[in-house]
Amino acid sequence: MFLKRIIKNPRWVVYLLIFIGLLFIPRILSIHDLMLFEYGLTFAIVGLGFNLLLGYTGLLSFGHGAYFAAGAYTVAMIGKYLPKAYSIEILIPAALFFSLLLSIIFGFVCVRHTRIFFSILALSLSMLLFALLFKLYHITGGSDGLRVPLPTMFGFSFKGVRRPEFLSGTYYYFLLILFAISFLVMKGIISSPFGKALQAIRDNEVRAELIGIRVQRYRLYAFIISGLFVGLGGALWTFVNGHVTADLSHWVFSGEIVYMTLLGGFGIFEGPIIGAIIFTYLKLYAMGHTEYWMFVIGATLIVLVLLLPDGVAGAVASLFNRKRKKATEGSPC
């Protein structure tokens, strides 16, 4: 039954073909480019979570770096203080738990407000976490941060293995599977009655409340789910990067999450994924070629807002729909 649905829906066929293609990426890309692609995949999970709040609930947060940092620091601190528990099957649930905890606390405060008040509150709480991570030097490493060693995976130790070798082997496929699961779960969420309720809140809050939707509660649920996805992305990112610092909870990093979502297009489900991968390569290559890389990023954002307000994915979708419409109008009845 499930296979029949996939075959009948061309979009799912494309998803399946892309996933099969991604299985062969380690054989195609160099180790350096593969590591960049893995950065992109972790940020794609972050983008999926962030867009549940922005694209589907209509809430803009400038503080989602806090949940990314929660996932990342959970991994790093377990590695430093509980080395015997430093196994990936423990680290990922632990990162999700602390991201969940932080999302519930911060979300309870933030969802009571909307628009600019929500954004500023989210930013302020994120900066509060940044101050704690920065000042508690003896625990968090302060500005120096913490090193993230390679974890054990399902009983297998990678002691003596270099990080590039680890990332180009077992870990890539583990990351790809978690990305695929995150993709399917988020797709299910936005297609569910809960997802439709969030879209109703985004479109008209008053009308949504009149038909019986508990607006504040639904926003809190969306906030928590969003934080979970971002925390998962943060935990997976640490193994690629190998180091965490307090800057992950800074508003500048949160701004990058907003940027990559806008770059891909928050009006389309796949937009944040595309934006995350493009942003990863854009930032790394800009930093490698000029010291004024922030100017390049800023100029790209201006061009994006002026010429592609719907993002890269939105522009491609509009072009495809236009061509399909012309083909339909030109075909004989």
C-alpha positions, 0 to 999 in steps of 0.5 A: 500500500505504501509503495503504491502511494509512492509510485503514484506521487511523483514527488515521493519518487523524486525523494526516493531517487535523491536518497539513493543518489546521496548513498553514493556521495562519499564515492563522488566528493573529495573528503573536504567537500564531503565534510562540507556536505555533512555540515549542510545535512546537519543544518538541513535538519536545523532548517526543517525544525526552524521552518516549522516555527517560521514558515508554518506557524508564522513566528520568527525567532532570533534565538534558535542558536540556544537549542543548537548549543544545547544539543552540541554542548550536551555531546561535548560535556558528556565527552569531557565529564562522562567519558564512559557514556560517550557512545552515540546511542547515548549522546543523541537521546541525551542531546534531545532531552536537554534540547527538549528541556530548554525548549519547554522553559524558553518556549513557555516564556516566548509563546505568550507574545507574537511578532517583534516581541516574540523575536526579541524574547527569543533573542534575549533568552539565547543571549542569556545562555550565551552569557552562561556558557561564556562565563562558566569557564571551568565547566564549559571552557568559556571562549575556548570551548570544548573539544569533541572526540570521536564517539563509539557507535553501537559497540565499535570504537574509532580510537586512532581513526582520523576524523576525515576517515570517520566522517567519510565512512560509517558516520556519513550513513548514520547522519544520512539515515537520521536526516531521512528520518527527520525529513519524514517525521517533519513531513508527517507533522506538517501534513497532519491535523496539527500541522494544518492547525499551525497553518491556520494560526499563521494565516489568521490567529483570531479565526483559528481561535474562534474555531476552537484551536488553542493558539498559545498551546499549539505555538508551544508545541511547535516551539518545542518540536522546532527546538528538538530538531535544532538540538538534534542538528547541533548534536550531529554537527559536533561530530563533524566540527570536532569543537564547540564554543559559546558562539553557537548560542550567540544571536549572530549564529541564530541569524545564520539559521534565519538566513539559510531558511530565507535563502532556500525559501520558507514557503516550500517544505524543501526550501530550508534543506536547499538553503542550508546546503547552499549557505554552507558552501557559500560561507566556507568559500567566501571565508576562504577567498576574502577577509570581507566574507561577511560583505559577500553574505550581506550582499547575497541577502540583499540580492535575495530579498530584491530578486528572489523573495521566495528563496531559491526553491521558491523561484524554481517552483514558480518557474516550473509552475509557469512552464507547466501552465504554458504547456497546459494552455498550449495543449489541444483540448 
